[in-house]
Amino acid sequence: DHEGDVVASISKRPDHKWIEQILDEHGDEIFKDADSIAIEIDLDKEIVKKTFSYAEKYNKKVYALVSNMSIAIERRDFIRRTGCFVCNQQEAGILFSEDYENMTAEELARVIRQRIRSAQIDKMVVTMGEQGAVYAEADGNWGVYPALKVDVIDTTGAGDAFFAGVCIGLTYGKNLRLREACGIGTRLSSTVICTSENICPRFMPEEFGLAR
């Protein structure tokens, strides 16, 4: 719209066969040297399958987000194999076939804590816009990470920035729990929504309590 926010979109799924070809030709080289793996879980199924196969071969964590939950719910077996699954409030409702629209952050956090146990998901984060994000782990750790108060200019890219921050925290923060990783995601996403740019500024690792 004239404010710069996305109000509607029409998308055609692109042909990802070239990614599958790259995996076939260079998969061992790519995954052997990777720190961790980030993937949209609703990509072409063969690509997702090969990604998890390589990741497990080289003992790498896979962190997943989603762009089309209608496709992702057919990939529950892959979601169970993720190191952490990140989605928004509406997508979580689709995944678990429930309505979370009017829940508070604490109410949703309690629900997600229960749902990941039955779904056998190790870690899950659900973003809730101005309410922040809720998180839960299979070991019983759960909670709410509040959003930072900033002047919102454009929300484009905020979800991707948040996901990137969670991945950074879980990959390089060897002693960081999921809550602290959510804190990094929250900080990155807040830098995106208060500008018309949809990319994050550069941060030094020590600013997030991470070793170089």
TORNU-392141 format. One record per residue: residue in one letter; x negated, y, z of N, C-alpha, C, O in turn. Coordinates in steps of 0.1 Angstrom, whole numbers, plus 5000, padded with zeros to 4 digits. Atoms other than C-alpha are relative to their C-alpha. Example, Ala and Ser with C-alpha at 12.3 -4.5 7.8 and 13.67 -1.06 7.14 Angstrom:
PT  aa   nxx   nyy   nzz  caxx  cayy  cazz   cxx   cyy   czz   oxx   oyy   ozz
PT   a  4991  4988  5000  4877  4955  5078  4991  5012  5000  4981  5012  5007
PT   s  5009  4989  5000  4863  4989  5071  5008  5011  5008  5003  5022  5009
end
This chain:
PT  aa   nxx   nyy   nzz  caxx  cayy  cazz   cxx   cyy   czz   oxx   oyy   ozz
PT   d  4992  4988  5000  5000  5000  5000  4991  5012  5000  4979  5011  4999
PT   h  5008  4987  5001  4989  5037  5000  4992  5002  5013  4983  5011  5013
PT   e  5009  5000  4988  4974  5031  5035  4988  4991  4998  4979  4992  5007
PT   g  5012  5009  5002  4950  5005  5021  5002  4986  5005  4993  4978  5005
PT   d  4998  5013  4995  4966  4975  5037  5007  4991  4989  5014  4996  4981
PT   v  4994  5009  5009  4975  4944  5018  5015  4997  5004  5017  4993  5016
PT   v  4986  5003  4997  5013  4940  5017  5006  4988  4992  5016  4983  4996
PT   a  4996  5011  5008  5016  4913  4991  4989  4995  4991  4980  5003  4988
PT   s  5011  5005  5009  4994  4891  4970  5005  4988  4992  5014  4981  4996
PT   i  4997  5011  5009  4997  4867  4941  4987  4994  4996  4978  5001  4991
PT   s  5013  5006  5003  4969  4842  4937  5002  4987  4992  5012  4980  4994
PT   k  5000  5012  5007  4961  4814  4914  4987  4993  5004  4976  4999  5004
PT   r  5012  5007  4994  4938  4787  4928  4989  4999  4989  4992  4994  4978
PT   p  5010  5001  5010  4905  4789  4910  4995  4986  4998  4997  4977  5006
PT   d  5007  5013  5003  4886  4760  4894  4987  4999  5008  4978  5006  5005
PT   h  5012  5001  4992  4861  4749  4920  4991  4988  4996  4982  4984  5004
PT   k  5008  5012  5005  4846  4720  4900  4985  5003  5000  4977  4993  5003
PT   w  5014  4997  5001  4813  4738  4897  4994  4999  5014  4982  4996  5015
PT   i  5005  5002  4987  4810  4737  4935  4997  4986  5003  4987  4982  5009
PT   e  5001  5014  4998  4815  4700  4935  4987  4995  4992  4980  4987  4997
PT   q  5011  5003  5008  4788  4698  4908  4987  5004  5007  4977  4996  5008
PT   i  5011  4995  4992  4764  4718  4930  4997  4990  5011  4986  4987  5014
PT   l  5002  5010  4989  4770  4694  4959  4994  4987  4995  4986  4981  5002
PT   d  5005  5013  5006  4764  4664  4937  4985  5001  4997  4977  4992  4999
PT   e  5014  4999  5005  4731  4678  4924  4990  5005  5011  4979  5001  5011
PT   h  5009  4994  4990  4717  4697  4955  5005  4998  5014  5000  5005  5023
PT   g  4994  5002  4986  4738  4685  4985  4990  4997  5011  4991  5004  5021
PT   d  5010  5003  4989  4710  4669  5004  4991  5011  5003  4988  5014  5015
PT   e  5009  4988  4998  4687  4699  4999  5007  5011  5008  5001  5017  5017
PT   i  4993  4989  4993  4714  4724  5010  5003  4997  5014  5001  5005  5023
PT   f  4995  5004  4987  4727  4705  5040  4989  4997  5010  4989  5000  5022
PT   k  5012  5003  4992  4693  4693  5053  4995  5012  5007  4991  5012  5018
PT   d  5006  4987  4996  4681  4729  5057  5010  5010  5007  5006  5020  5011
PT   a  4990  4991  4995  4714  4744  5069  5000  5000  5015  4997  4990  5022
PT   d  4998  5000  4985  4720  4756  5105  5013  4994  5004  5015  4987  5013
PT   s  4987  5005  4998  4757  4749  5103  5008  5003  4987  5003  5009  4978
PT   i  4992  4999  5012  4785  4748  5077  5013  5007  5003  5020  5005  5013
PT   a  4987  4993  4999  4814  4772  5072  5008  4997  4987  5002  4997  4976
PT   i  4992  5004  5012  4843  4761  5049  5014  5004  5002  5020  5004  5013
PT   e  4986  4999  5000  4878  4769  5039  5006  4986  4998  5003  4980  4988
PT   i  4996  5014  4999  4895  4737  5048  5010  4996  4989  5013  4984  4986
PT   d  4990  5003  5011  4921  4740  5019  4993  5001  4986  5001  5002  4977
PT   l  5006  5002  5013  4895  4739  4991  5003  4987  4994  5010  4979  5000
PT   d  4998  5013  5007  4896  4711  4966  4996  4989  5009  4986  4989  5015
PT   k  5002  5011  4990  4899  4679  4986  4986  4993  4998  4980  4989  5008
PT   e  5013  5007  5002  4868  4663  4970  4989  5008  5005  4979  5003  5010
PT   i  5011  4991  4995  4847  4693  4979  5000  4999  5015  4989  4998  5021
PT   v  4999  5001  4985  4859  4692  5015  4995  4986  5004  4987  4986  5014
PT   k  5005  5014  4996  4853  4654  5016  4985  4999  4999  4978  4994  5008
PT   k  5015  5000  5001  4817  4658  5003  4993  5008  5010  4983  5005  5015
PT   t  5006  4991  4990  4810  4687  5026  4999  4993  5013  4989  4994  5020
PT   f  5001  5007  4987  4819  4667  5057  4991  4988  4999  4984  4985  5009
PT   s  5009  5011  5001  4800  4637  5044  4986  5004  5001  4978  4998  5009
PT   y  5014  4995  4999  4768  4657  5039  4998  5005  5015  4987  5003  5020
PT   a  5002  4995  4987  4773  4675  5072  4998  4989  5011  4990  4991  5019
PT   e  5002  5011  4990  4777  4643  5092  4987  4992  4997  4981  4987  5007
PT   k  5013  5006  5004  4747  4628  5073  4989  5007  5007  4979  5000  5012
PT   y  5011  4992  4994  4725  4656  5086  5003  5006  5014  4996  5015  5019
PT   n  4996  4996  4987  4743  4661  5119  5002  5015  5002  4996  5021  5011
PT   k  4997  4986  4999  4755  4696  5112  5014  5003  5003  5024  4996  4999
PT   k  4987  4996  4997  4785  4713  5127  5007  5006  4989  5001  5014  4981
PT   v  4992  4994  5010  4813  4723  5104  5011  5009  5007  5019  5004  5015
PT   y  4991  4991  4995  4833  4754  5112  5010  5004  4989  5006  5007  4978
PT   a  4990  4998  5011  4866  4759  5093  5010  5010  5003  5014  5013  5014
PT   l  4989  4991  5000  4891  4785  5085  5009  4996  4989  5006  4986  4982
PT   v  4990  5005  5010  4921  4784  5062  5005  5013  4993  5007  5023  4998
PT   s  4994  4990  5008  4936  4805  5034  5014  4996  4996  5023  5004  4994
PT   n  4987  5005  5003  4966  4783  5027  5003  4988  5009  4999  4977  5007
PT   m  4998  5010  4990  4979  4764  5057  5009  4989  4995  5009  4977  5000
PT   s  4991  5010  5006  5005  4745  5036  4992  4989  4994  4996  4977  4994
PT   i  5009  5010  5005  4976  4727  5020  4992  4994  5012  4989  4982  5012
PT   a  5009  5005  4989  4955  4725  5052  5007  4990  5009  5000  4981  5014
PT   i  4994  5010  4991  4981  4706  5071  5000  4986  4995  5002  4976  5002
PT   e  5002  5013  5005  4975  4678  5048  4986  4995  5002  4982  4984  4998
PT   r  5014  5003  4997  4939  4678  5059  4997  4998  5015  4986  5001  5019
PT   r  5002  5001  4985  4944  4670  5096  4988  4991  5003  4981  4994  5013
PT   d  5011  5008  4997  4918  4643  5094  4987  5008  4999  4977  5005  5007
PT   f  5012  4991  5000  4892  4669  5084  5000  5010  5011  4989  5012  5017
PT   i  4999  4991  4989  4904  4694  5109  4995  4994  5013  4988  5001  5021
PT   r  5005  5007  4988  4897  4668  5136  4985  4999  5001  4979  4997  5011
PT   r  5015  5002  5001  4861  4666  5124  4992  5013  5001  4980  5013  5000
PT   t  5007  4987  4999  4854  4703  5127  4994  5003  5014  4999  4997  5024
PT   g  5006  4995  4987  4832  4719  5154  5009  5010  5006  5010  5011  5018
PT   c  4990  4990  4995  4858  4747  5156  5009  5003  4988  5004  5005  4977
PT   f  4991  4996  5011  4889  4755  5136  5006  5014  5004  5011  5015  5015
PT   v  4995  4986  4998  4900  4792  5133  5011  5003  4991  5010  5001  4979
PT   c  4988  4996  5008  4934  4804  5121  5007  5011  5007  5004  5015  5018
PT   n  4992  4990  4994  4959  4831  5128  5013  4994  5007  5016  4982  5006
PT   q  4989  5005  4992  4991  4829  5149  5011  4993  4991  5016  4983  4995
PT   q  4991  5006  5009  5014  4822  5120  4995  4986  4995  5003  4977  4994
PT   e  5006  5013  5005  4991  4795  5106  5000  4989  5011  5003  4978  5008
PT   a  5000  5010  4989  4989  4778  5140  5014  4995  5002  5016  4983  5004
PT   g  4986  5004  5000  5027  4777  5140  5003  4989  4990  5010  4980  4992
PT   i  4998  5010  5011  5027  4759  5107  4993  4987  5003  4999  4976  5000
PT   l  5008  5012  4997  5000  4735  5118  5007  4991  5010  5008  4979  5008
PT   f  4994  5008  4989  5019  4724  5149  5015  5000  4999  5022  4995  5008
PT   s  4986  5000  5003  5054  4729  5134  5008  5006  5011  5018  5001  5016
PT   e  4994  4993  4989  5064  4754  5161  5000  5015  4996  4993  5020  4988
PT   d  4999  4986  5002  5074  4791  5162  4992  5007  5012  4997  5007  5023
PT   y  5007  4993  4990  5048  4812  5180  5001  5015  4999  4994  5023  5006
PT   e  4999  4986  5003  5059  4846  5168  5002  5009  5012  4995  5020  5012
PT   n  4997  4991  4989  5072  4860  5200  4992  4997  5013  4996  5002  5024
PT   m  5007  5004  4988  5047  4845  5224  4989  5010  5004  4984  5017  4995
PT   t  5012  4992  4995  5022  4865  5245  4988  4992  4998  4988  4980  4995
PT   a  5012  5006  5002  4986  4857  5242  4998  4989  5010  4993  4978  5006
PT   e  5002  5010  4990  4985  4838  5275  5009  4988  4998  5005  4977  5000
PT   e  4990  5011  5002  5016  4818  5266  4994  4991  4988  4995  4979  4989
PT   l  5005  5007  5012  5000  4808  5232  4988  4992  5004  4986  4981  5000
PT   a  5012  5007  4996  4967  4799  5248  5003  4987  5008  4997  4977  5006
PT   r  4996  5012  4992  4985  4775  5272  5005  4989  4990  5002  4977  4992
PT   v  4994  5009  5010  5003  4759  5242  4989  4993  4992  4988  4981  4990
PT   i  5010  5005  5008  4972  4756  5221  4991  4990  5008  4986  4980  5002
PT   r  5008  5009  4992  4953  4740  5250  5006  4986  5000  4999  4976  4999
PT   q  4994  5013  5000  4979  4712  5250  5000  4994  4986  4998  4982  4985
PT   r  4998  5005  5014  4983  4709  5212  4987  4994  4995  4987  4984  4988
PT   i  5012  5005  5005  4946  4704  5205  4997  4986  5006  4990  4978  5000
PT   r  5002  5013  4994  4945  4674  5229  5007  4989  4992  5001  4979  4988
PT   s  4992  5010  5008  4973  4656  5210  4995  4999  4986  4996  4989  4979
PT   a  5004  5000  5014  4959  4667  5176  4985  4995  4999  4980  4994  4988
PT   q  5014  5004  4999  4923  4656  5187  4991  5010  4993  4982  5006  4985
PT   i  5008  4989  5005  4908  4690  5177  4990  5004  5011  4995  5007  5022
PT   d  5010  4997  4989  4876  4698  5196  5001  5014  5005  5001  5016  5017
PT   k  5000  4985  4997  4877  4736  5195  5010  5007  4990  5009  5004  4978
PT   m  4991  4992  5009  4903  4760  5181  5002  5014  5005  5003  5016  5018
PT   v  4998  4986  4997  4907  4797  5180  5012  5005  4992  5012  5003  4980
PT   v  4989  4994  5007  4939  4816  5171  5000  5015  5002  5000  5020  5013
PT   t  5000  4985  5000  4938  4853  5162  5014  5005  5001  5023  4999  4995
PT   m  4987  4994  4998  4967  4875  5173  5000  5015  4998  5008  5022  5004
PT   g  5000  4986  5003  4959  4909  5159  4997  5008  5013  4987  5006  5019
PT   e  5002  4991  4989  4962  4936  5186  5000  4993  5013  4996  4999  5023
PT   q  5000  5008  4987  4967  4909  5213  4987  4993  5002  4984  4987  5012
PT   g  5013  5006  4999  4932  4896  5206  5000  4986  4995  5007  4984  4984
PT   a  5001  5014  5005  4924  4859  5202  5002  4990  5012  4997  4994  5023
PT   v  4999  5010  4989  4932  4828  5222  4991  4988  4995  4989  4986  4983
PT   y  5009  5011  5003  4909  4798  5224  5002  4988  5009  5007  4990  5020
PT   a  4999  5011  4991  4909  4763  5237  4990  4989  4995  4987  4988  4983
PT   e  5010  5010  5003  4884  4734  5239  5006  4987  5006  5013  4987  5016
PT   a  4996  5013  4996  4890  4697  5243  4996  4997  5014  5002  4989  5021
PT   d  5004  5002  4986  4871  4698  5276  5008  5007  5010  5005  5006  5022
PT   g  4991  4993  4991  4898  4719  5291  4998  5015  5001  5006  5022  5007
PT   n  5003  4986  5000  4882  4753  5287  5010  5008  4990  5011  5004  4979
PT   w  4990  4992  5008  4908  4779  5274  5001  5014  5005  4997  5017  5017
PT   g  4998  4987  4995  4917  4815  5276  5004  5010  4989  5007  5006  4978
PT   v  4996  4989  5009  4924  4849  5259  4988  5009  5000  4983  5013  5010
PT   y  5010  4989  5002  4898  4873  5245  5007  5012  4995  5012  5011  4983
PT   p  4993  4988  5004  4913  4908  5243  4994  5007  4988  4982  5006  4986
PT   a  5004  4992  5011  4911  4929  5212  4993  5013  5005  4997  5018  5016
PT   l  5006  4987  4997  4889  4960  5213  5009  5011  4995  5015  5010  4985
PT   k  4991  4989  5004  4907  4993  5212  4992  5009  4990  4982  5016  4994
PT   v  5006  4992  5010  4897  5010  5180  5011  5007  4991  5022  5002  4991
PT   d  4991  4994  5010  4913  5033  5154  5001  4992  4988  4991  4991  4980
PT   v  4999  5009  5012  4926  5010  5127  5002  5008  4988  5011  5016  4986
PT   i  4999  4994  5013  4920  5022  5092  5004  4990  4989  5013  4993  4981
PT   d  4997  5010  5010  4921  4990  5071  4997  4987  5006  4985  4984  5010
PT   t  5002  5013  4994  4925  4954  5083  4994  4990  4990  4991  4979  4994
PT   t  5005  5009  5010  4912  4939  5051  4986  4995  5004  4977  5003  5007
PT   g  5012  5006  4996  4884  4915  5059  4998  4997  5015  4988  4991  5019
PT   a  5002  5001  4986  4889  4915  5096  5000  4985  5004  4992  4981  5013
PT   g  5000  5014  4996  4898  4878  5098  4987  4993  4996  4982  4984  5004
PT   d  5013  5006  5004  4867  4868  5078  4989  5004  5009  4980  4996  5013
PT   a  5011  4995  4991  4845  4890  5100  5001  4993  5014  4991  4989  5020
PT   f  4998  5007  4987  4860  4874  5132  4995  4986  4999  4987  4981  5007
PT   f  5004  5014  5002  4854  4839  5118  4985  4999  4999  4978  4991  5005
PT   a  5015  5000  5001  4818  4848  5109  4994  5002  5014  4984  4995  5017
PT   g  5006  4998  4987  4812  4861  5144  5001  4987  5009  4991  4984  5016
PT   v  4999  5012  4992  4825  4829  5160  4990  4989  4995  4984  4983  5004
PT   c  5010  5009  5005  4803  4808  5137  4986  5004  5005  4978  4995  5009
PT   i  5013  4995  4995  4773  4830  5146  4998  4996  5015  4987  4991  5018
PT   g  5002  5003  4986  4779  4825  5183  4998  4986  5003  4990  4982  5011
PT   l  5001  5014  4998  4784  4788  5181  4988  4994  4994  4983  4983  4999
PT   t  5012  5006  5006  4755  4782  5158  4987  5004  5007  4978  4996  5009
PT   y  5012  4995  4995  4728  4804  5173  5000  5002  5015  4989  5003  5021
PT   g  4999  4998  4986  4740  4809  5208  5001  4986  5007  5012  4982  5011
PT   k  5000  5013  4995  4729  4776  5222  5007  4998  5014  5012  4988  5017
PT   n  4994  5001  4987  4742  4784  5257  5013  5008  5000  5019  5010  5011
PT   l  4987  4992  5000  4773  4804  5246  5012  4991  4999  5012  4981  4992
PT   r  4988  5007  5000  4807  4791  5253  5009  5006  4989  5006  5016  4983
PT   l  4991  4996  5011  4836  4795  5229  5005  5015  5003  5007  5022  4994
PT   r  4996  4987  4996  4848  4826  5248  4990  5011  4995  4994  5021  4990
PT   e  5010  4990  5004  4815  4844  5242  4999  5001  4985  4996  5011  4979
PT   a  5000  4999  5015  4816  4834  5205  5012  5008  4995  5010  5015  4985
PT   c  4988  4992  5004  4851  4849  5203  4997  5015  5002  5002  5024  4995
PT   g  5004  4986  4997  4835  4881  5218  4992  5005  4988  4994  5017  4984
PT   i  5007  4995  5011  4811  4883  5189  5009  5002  4988  5008  5012  4981
PT   g  4990  4998  5011  4839  4877  5164  5009  5012  5002  5011  5019  4992
PT   t  4992  4988  4997  4860  4904  5181  4992  5013  4997  4998  5022  4991
PT   r  5008  4988  5002  4832  4929  5179  4998  5002  4985  4999  5014  4980
PT   l  5002  4998  5015  4825  4922  5142  5013  5004  4993  5012  5013  4985
PT   s  4987  4996  5007  4862  4924  5132  5004  5014  5004  5009  5021  4995
PT   s  4996  4987  4997  4866  4956  5151  4992  5011  4992  4997  5022  4990
PT   t  5008  4991  5008  4838  4972  5131  5005  5001  4986  5003  5011  4979
PT   v  4995  5001  5014  4856  4962  5099  5013  5008  4999  5015  5016  4990
PT   i  4987  4994  5000  4891  4975  5108  5000  5015  5002  5010  5022  4999
PT   c  5000  4985  4998  4880  5010  5117  4992  5007  4989  4988  5019  4991
PT   t  5006  4993  5012  4865  5017  5083  5007  4995  4988  5014  4984  4988
PT   s  4994  5004  5013  4877  5015  5047  4992  4989  4993  4996  4983  4984
PT   e  5009  5011  5005  4848  4991  5040  5005  4987  5006  5009  4986  5017
PT   n  4996  5013  4994  4855  4954  5044  4988  4991  5002  4990  4978  5001
PT   i  5012  5008  4996  4820  4943  5053  4995  5005  5013  4997  5016  5017
PT   c  5005  4997  4987  4803  4942  5086  4987  5008  4999  4979  5005  4990
PT   p  5013  4994  4999  4774  4965  5095  4990  4990  5005  4994  4980  5011
PT   r  5010  5009  4995  4741  4949  5103  4998  5001  5015  4998  5012  5021
PT   f  5003  5000  4986  4735  4939  5139  4987  4992  5003  4984  4982  4995
PT   m  5012  5008  4996  4703  4927  5156  5005  4988  5009  5014  4990  5016
PT   p  4995  5011  4992  4707  4892  5172  5000  5003  5015  5010  4998  5021
PT   e  5000  4997  4986  4698  4905  5206  5012  5008  5005  5015  5008  5016
PT   e  4988  4992  4996  4728  4928  5205  5011  4991  5004  5021  4995  5010
PT   f  4990  5010  4997  4749  4896  5208  4995  4990  5010  5002  4980  5013
PT   g  5005  5010  4991  4727  4879  5233  4994  4988  4994  4994  4977  5000
PT   l  5005  5012  5008  4712  4856  5206  4985  5001  4999  4980  5012  4997
PT   a  5014  5000  5002  4676  4846  5203  4997  5002  4985  5005  4998  4976
PT   r  5004  4998  5014  4658  4856  5171  4997  4986  4993  4994  4986  4982
end
